[in-house]
């Protein structure tokens, strides 16, 4: 997955990760990946696609990352993600994307809309990631 840009998908519920976001806020407490392998891809300009619950299929593009602040480092051997404060530039006209017919996940539909390669879109078919 050699991309010149990155993208993150964030679930607002506290099921797998303990992300905290108040809608309309320009900051988000975000948990990176349990192993941290792709955390460094989240940099200034990264689009933030958000949904309140992992049970919802649609994501909304709420912001782009302005700055990333590490609050607590993770313990990758224990699968504990790092905690970051994301400083956001809010979208003036947030757009929402639903899963497109023929796609298995909403991640695929969004990756395609964001201009990612069909190879990357195919990787999101059965095992969607939070960071691309």
WOFEN-V147486 format. One record per residue. RES is the residue in one small letter. SS is DSSP state (a for helix, b for strand, c for the rest). PSI is psi in radians with two decimals (NA if undefined). OMEGA is omega in whole degrees, 0 to 359 (* if undefined). Layout:
res:RES ss:SS psi:PSI omega:OMEGA
res:RES ss:SS psi:PSI omega:OMEGA
This chain:
res:x ss:c psi:1.29 omega:179
res:x ss:c psi:1.73 omega:181
res:x ss:c psi:2.54 omega:175
res:x ss:c psi:-0.19 omega:177
res:x ss:c psi:2.90 omega:178
res:x ss:c psi:2.99 omega:180
res:x ss:b psi:2.53 omega:174
res:x ss:b psi:2.58 omega:175
res:x ss:b psi:2.23 omega:183
res:x ss:b psi:2.26 omega:172
res:x ss:b psi:2.36 omega:181
res:x ss:c psi:-0.36 omega:181
res:x ss:c psi:2.91 omega:185
res:x ss:c psi:0.63 omega:183
res:x ss:c psi:-1.11 omega:183
res:x ss:c psi:-0.62 omega:182
res:x ss:c psi:2.82 omega:185
res:x ss:c psi:0.91 omega:179
res:x ss:c psi:2.55 omega:178
res:x ss:b psi:2.10 omega:178
res:x ss:c psi:2.28 omega:173
res:x ss:c psi:2.11 omega:184
res:x ss:c psi:2.30 omega:181
res:x ss:c psi:-0.15 omega:180
res:x ss:c psi:2.67 omega:178
res:x ss:c psi:0.26 omega:175
res:x ss:b psi:2.64 omega:178
res:x ss:b psi:2.34 omega:169
res:x ss:b psi:2.10 omega:188
res:x ss:b psi:2.34 omega:174
res:x ss:b psi:2.29 omega:176
res:x ss:c psi:-2.85 omega:179
res:x ss:c psi:2.66 omega:182
res:x ss:c psi:-0.62 omega:178
res:x ss:c psi:-0.14 omega:173
res:x ss:c psi:0.11 omega:187
res:x ss:c psi:-0.55 omega:183
res:x ss:c psi:0.05 omega:182
res:x ss:a psi:-0.64 omega:184
res:x ss:a psi:-0.23 omega:178
res:x ss:a psi:-0.35 omega:180
res:x ss:c psi:1.83 omega:184
res:x ss:c psi:-3.11 omega:177
res:x ss:c psi:2.28 omega:179
res:x ss:c psi:-0.13 omega:180
res:x ss:c psi:2.19 omega:176
res:x ss:b psi:2.48 omega:179
res:x ss:b psi:1.92 omega:176
res:x ss:b psi:2.18 omega:190
res:x ss:b psi:2.51 omega:168
res:x ss:b psi:2.53 omega:184
res:x ss:c psi:-0.60 omega:186
res:x ss:c psi:2.54 omega:178
res:x ss:c psi:-0.22 omega:178
res:x ss:c psi:-0.23 omega:177
res:x ss:c psi:2.58 omega:180
res:x ss:c psi:-0.46 omega:184
res:x ss:c psi:2.53 omega:171
res:x ss:b psi:2.64 omega:176
res:x ss:b psi:2.31 omega:174
res:x ss:b psi:1.83 omega:186
res:x ss:b psi:-0.44 omega:188
res:x ss:b psi:3.04 omega:165
res:x ss:b psi:2.68 omega:181
res:x ss:b psi:2.30 omega:174
res:x ss:b psi:-0.73 omega:182
res:x ss:b psi:2.56 omega:179
res:x ss:b psi:2.23 omega:180
res:x ss:b psi:2.08 omega:177
res:x ss:b psi:2.14 omega:178
res:x ss:b psi:-0.82 omega:177
res:x ss:b psi:2.30 omega:178
res:x ss:c psi:2.69 omega:177
res:x ss:c psi:2.99 omega:173
res:x ss:b psi:1.62 omega:188
res:x ss:a psi:-0.57 omega:179
res:x ss:a psi:-0.44 omega:178
res:x ss:a psi:0.13 omega:180
res:x ss:c psi:0.70 omega:176
res:x ss:b psi:2.05 omega:183
res:x ss:c psi:2.71 omega:172
res:x ss:c psi:2.73 omega:176
res:x ss:b psi:2.30 omega:181
res:x ss:b psi:2.64 omega:166
res:x ss:b psi:2.09 omega:176
res:x ss:b psi:2.17 omega:173
res:x ss:b psi:2.17 omega:193
res:x ss:b psi:2.62 omega:167
res:x ss:b psi:1.92 omega:185
res:x ss:b psi:2.52 omega:176
res:x ss:b psi:2.33 omega:177
res:x ss:b psi:-0.60 omega:180
res:x ss:b psi:1.38 omega:181
res:x ss:b psi:2.45 omega:177
res:x ss:b psi:2.57 omega:181
res:x ss:b psi:2.40 omega:178
res:x ss:b psi:2.26 omega:173
res:x ss:c psi:2.85 omega:175
res:x ss:c psi:2.28 omega:180
res:x ss:c psi:2.52 omega:177
res:x ss:c psi:2.33 omega:181
res:x ss:c psi:-0.35 omega:176
res:x ss:c psi:2.56 omega:178
res:x ss:c psi:-0.59 omega:182
res:x ss:c psi:2.71 omega:175
res:x ss:a psi:-0.54 omega:178
res:x ss:a psi:-0.74 omega:180
res:x ss:a psi:-0.81 omega:182
res:x ss:a psi:-0.71 omega:181
res:x ss:a psi:-0.75 omega:178
res:x ss:a psi:-0.75 omega:179
res:x ss:a psi:-0.79 omega:180
res:x ss:a psi:-0.51 omega:180
res:x ss:c psi:-0.02 omega:175
res:x ss:c psi:0.28 omega:177
res:x ss:c psi:2.77 omega:182
res:x ss:c psi:2.74 omega:177
res:x ss:a psi:-0.44 omega:175
res:x ss:a psi:-0.78 omega:177
res:x ss:a psi:-0.71 omega:178
res:x ss:a psi:-0.74 omega:180
res:x ss:a psi:-0.61 omega:179
res:x ss:a psi:-0.42 omega:181
res:x ss:c psi:0.06 omega:185
res:x ss:c psi:-0.89 omega:185
res:x ss:c psi:-0.41 omega:184
res:x ss:c psi:1.29 omega:181
res:x ss:c psi:2.51 omega:181
res:x ss:c psi:2.89 omega:177
res:x ss:c psi:-0.34 omega:182
res:x ss:b psi:2.33 omega:175
res:x ss:c psi:NA omega:*
